[in-house]
Amino acid sequence: MKRQLKIATRLWLALGLFTLAIVAVLGLTGVRTSLLQKDMHALQERQEAVLERAARWAGLTETNVQRAVASIVASDDSVANHFKGAIAETTGQISDLQKELEALATSESEQAQLAKIGAARKAYVESRQAALALRKDGDVEGARRMLETSVLPAVKTYLDEQRAFVRLQEQQGMALRERADEDSLT
């Protein structure tokens, strides 16, 4: 004997299945949204860390450049002697930050910009050391000429490349925020 469900039972069963489907969709949507937010938050934290390090790196570099220039143009050795330890310490901090940024660089554009910065930094450090060596040997005028012809152009290139890296990080941060805003709307 066949047993048939009453119309009311069939309607309640359909309503129950429909409600269950809605709850499942809402649950999956909530889980997906939570995972997207977690991923986006991690990306934003990484981006903020890179931007903070890049800005600190640029600031330390500018400070060290001013110390080196003052050491080269000073009429006696007292300025160079005064800044010698600070230049060495800051150079170490700059190197550490550069290594951190290289480890955090994930995109090809970041890696390419860091390579440009590395080459510019090497040229600056070599020209700075050569000018300081002239200064130490007593050739103050030669050191000043080298400052104008070699050190300052190398400084400009180095700082411009660092600023380009900071701008790249700012642009990536903005793109990340826009992506997060778009994801929150979907």
C-alpha positions in Angstrom: 0.0 0.0 0.0 1.3 3.3 -1.0 1.4 6.0 1.5 1.0 9.5 0.3 2.0 12.6 2.2 -0.7 15.2 2.9 -0.4 18.5 1.0 0.3 20.4 4.3 3.2 18.0 5.1 4.6 18.4 1.6 4.4 22.1 1.8 6.2 22.1 5.2 8.8 19.8 3.9 9.5 22.0 0.9 9.6 25.1 3.2 12.0 23.2 5.6 14.3 22.2 2.7 14.2 25.8 1.3 15.1 27.2 4.7 17.9 24.7 5.1 19.3 25.7 1.7 19.2 29.4 2.7 21.0 28.7 5.9 23.7 26.7 4.1 24.2 29.5 1.5 24.4 32.1 4.3 26.8 29.9 6.2 29.1 29.4 3.3 29.0 33.1 2.4 29.9 34.0 5.9 32.9 31.5 5.9 34.0 32.8 2.5 33.8 36.4 3.6 35.7 35.7 6.8 38.5 33.9 4.9 38.7 36.8 2.4 38.8 39.3 5.2 41.5 37.4 7.0 43.6 37.1 3.8 43.1 40.7 3.0 44.1 41.8 6.5 47.3 39.7 6.3 48.1 41.3 2.9 47.5 44.8 4.3 49.6 44.2 7.3 52.5 43.0 5.1 52.1 46.0 2.9 52.1 48.4 5.8 55.2 46.7 7.2 57.1 47.0 3.9 56.0 50.7 3.5 57.1 51.5 7.0 60.5 49.8 6.5 60.9 51.5 3.1 60.2 54.9 4.6 62.6 54.3 7.5 65.2 53.1 5.0 64.9 56.2 2.9 65.1 58.4 6.0 68.2 56.7 7.4 69.9 57.0 4.0 69.2 60.7 3.7 70.6 61.2 7.2 73.7 59.3 6.4 74.2 61.1 3.1 74.2 64.4 5.0 76.7 63.2 7.4 79.0 61.9 4.6 78.7 65.2 2.7 79.5 67.2 5.8 82.5 64.9 6.5 83.8 65.5 2.9 83.4 69.3 2.8 84.6 70.1 6.3 87.8 72.0 6.5 89.2 69.8 9.2 88.9 66.2 10.4 86.8 66.9 13.4 83.5 66.6 11.5 84.6 63.4 9.8 85.7 61.9 13.1 82.5 63.0 14.8 80.3 61.3 12.2 82.5 58.2 11.6 80.8 56.0 14.1 77.3 57.2 13.3 77.8 56.7 9.6 79.0 53.1 10.2 76.1 52.3 12.6 73.5 53.8 10.3 75.1 52.0 7.3 74.5 48.7 9.2 70.9 49.6 9.9 70.4 50.5 6.2 71.9 47.2 5.2 69.6 45.3 7.6 66.6 47.1 6.3 67.6 46.4 2.7 67.9 42.7 3.5 64.5 42.7 5.2 62.9 44.4 2.2 64.5 42.0 -0.2 63.1 39.1 1.8 59.6 40.7 1.8 59.7 41.6 -1.9 57.2 39.3 -3.6 56.5 41.0 -6.9 58.8 41.3 -9.9 58.4 45.1 -9.8 59.6 45.2 -6.2 62.5 42.9 -6.9 63.5 44.9 -10.0 63.4 48.2 -8.0 65.4 46.7 -5.2 68.0 45.6 -7.7 68.2 49.2 -9.1 68.6 50.5 -5.5 71.3 48.0 -4.8 73.3 49.1 -7.8 72.8 52.8 -7.0 73.8 52.2 -3.4 77.0 50.4 -4.4 77.9 53.4 -6.7 77.2 55.9 -4.0 79.2 54.0 -1.3 82.2 53.6 -3.7 82.2 57.3 -4.6 81.8 58.3 -0.9 84.7 56.1 0.2 86.9 57.4 -2.6 86.1 61.0 -1.6 86.7 60.3 2.1 90.0 58.6 1.2 91.1 61.8 -0.7 90.0 63.9 2.3 91.9 61.6 4.7 95.0 61.9 2.5 94.8 65.7 2.8 93.5 66.4 -0.7 90.5 68.5 0.4 90.0 70.1 -2.9 90.1 66.8 -4.7 87.5 65.4 -2.3 85.3 68.4 -2.9 85.6 68.0 -6.6 84.8 64.3 -6.3 81.8 65.3 -4.2 80.4 67.5 -6.9 81.3 65.2 -9.9 80.7 61.8 -8.4 79.2 61.6 -4.9 76.3 64.0 -5.3 75.1 62.5 -8.6 75.4 59.0 -7.1 73.4 60.3 -4.1 70.7 61.7 -6.3 70.3 58.4 -8.2 70.3 56.4 -5.0 67.7 58.5 -3.2 65.6 58.7 -6.4 65.5 55.0 -6.6 64.6 54.6 -3.0 61.8 57.2 -3.4 60.6 55.2 -6.4 60.4 52.1 -4.2 58.4 54.0 -1.5 56.0 55.2 -4.3 55.7 51.7 -5.5 54.7 50.5 -2.0 52.2 53.3 -1.7 50.7 52.4 -5.1 50.5 48.7 -4.1 48.9 49.7 -0.8 46.3 51.8 -2.6 45.6 48.9 -5.0 45.2 46.5 -2.1 42.7 48.8 -0.4 40.7 49.2 -3.6 40.7 45.4 -4.0 39.5 45.0 -0.4 36.7 47.5 -1.0 35.7 45.6 -4.2 35.8 42.3 -2.4 33.6 43.6 0.4 31.0 44.6 -2.1 30.7 41.2 -3.6 
